[in-house]
Amino acid sequence: MPACFNDPVFGQTLFASIGGGGENRINDACTSFIGGGDFNHIQPVVGSGATVCRSFIGGGVTNCIFESVSVIGGGEQNTIHGASEYSFIGGGYINTIGGQERAAPYSVIGGGRNNNIFDDVNVIGGGQENTISAGAQHSFIGGGISNVINASCGAILGGQNNTVNHAYAAVFGNGISSAAADTFHVSCLNAVNTPNSGLGPFPAGTISYTPTPILPPGAVGFLVIW
């Protein structure tokens, strides 16, 4: 259970309200609202001396917000940490924005389970155990399982066990790691409605065949360079 539930009720809560539920608390959080559920909490980081304002928890169980102008729709054990203002978690289970002494403002987790964002202006749509690491900004994970982005402006559309380590790189597939910046990586590219010669209407030098180790052993795929 998050540490916020060990803290007493205290401080200013001007224009704050709790619609219902059990053991929900708003501490030092003006103009904030908890709709219902159980053990949900809105408060600033303990000892920071700050006041949280205009944050919202719709319901669910054991959700915590430690920053202003942030929203958790529902779910269970979801957390928006301090210095991660203007962030949103739709629902799901044990999803986290910020923490580990990192700020992650302007970030979104739609849902899923055990998804984490540790830097600002990032989005995880859903899935399970996906992470956008500290130092990676303006990045996107659509879904899937155990995908990681370690560079800014990266994208993983979906799949499993994919990693983006280069800026402006994108991945879609299974077990792929980015090979260079400004590239798109897929497990298999099936280009349809193209002439019989070459690779069709793509400009010369924009598509290249990539064997291992970029793809899993035995896989056939392409590295698309734009």
PyMOL commands that set and color helices and strands:
alter all, ss='L'
color gray80, all
select helices_A, chain A and resi 3-6
alter helices_A, ss='H'
color red, helices_A
select strands_A, chain A and resi 17-18+25-26+29-30+33-34+41-42+52-53+56-57+64-65+71-72+79-80+88-89+96-97+108-109+116-117+123-124+131-132+140-141+148-149+155-160+163-164+170-174+183-186+207-209+222-225
alter strands_A, ss='S'
color yellow, strands_A
deselect
rebuild
show_as cartoon
